Amino acid sequence: MRQLNLQSAQGMVEYALILALIALIVIVALITTGGQLLNVYSNITATMCSYHVGC
């Protein structure tokens, strides 16, 4: 029974590490492309406002 609990805990730790790695990759990607994403969002907002949608 104790061996099963240790394996389950190990699996949870592995999933947590994978999730942390994915989160780190997403954060780095957003930091490096943040300015470009802001420009795209601004262009979309300006276009929508020119058609009086969502302003």
ZAKEMI-622411 format. One line per 8 residues: for each residue x negated, y negated, z negated of C-alpha. Coordinates in steps of 0.25 Angstrom, whole numbers, plus 5000, padded with zeros to 4 digits. Last residue first. Layout:
<pts>
X/Y/Z | ...;
</pts>
This chain:
<pts>
5065/4796/5113 | 5069/4810/5117 | 5072/4808/5131 | 5073/4794/5137 | 5067/4798/5150 | 5054/4789/5147 | 5055/4795/5133 | 5053/4809/5138;
5041/4805/5147 | 5035/4798/5135 | 5037/4809/5126 | 5031/4819/5136 | 5019/4810/5138 | 5017/4808/5123 | 5017/4824/5121 | 5007/4826/5132;
4998/4815/5126 | 4999/4821/5112 | 4996/4835/5118 | 4983/4829/5124 | 4979/4823/5112 | 4981/4835/5104 | 4974/4845/5113 | 4962/4847/5104;
4969/4846/5091 | 4981/4855/5096 | 4972/4866/5101 | 4964/4866/5088 | 4977/4867/5080 | 4982/4878/5088 | 4969/4886/5087 | 4970/4884/5072;
4984/4889/5071 | 4980/4901/5079 | 4969/4904/5070 | 4977/4902/5058 | 4988/4912/5063 | 4977/4922/5066 | 4972/4921/5052 | 4986/4922/5046;
4988/4934/5055 | 4975/4941/5050 | 4979/4937/5035 | 4992/4944/5037 | 4986/4956/5043 | 4976/4957/5031 | 4988/4956/5021 | 4995/4967/5028;
4983/4976/5028 | 4981/4973/5013 | 4995/4976/5010 | 4995/4989/5017 | 4982/4993/5010 | 4989/4990/4997 | 5000/5000/5000;
</pts>
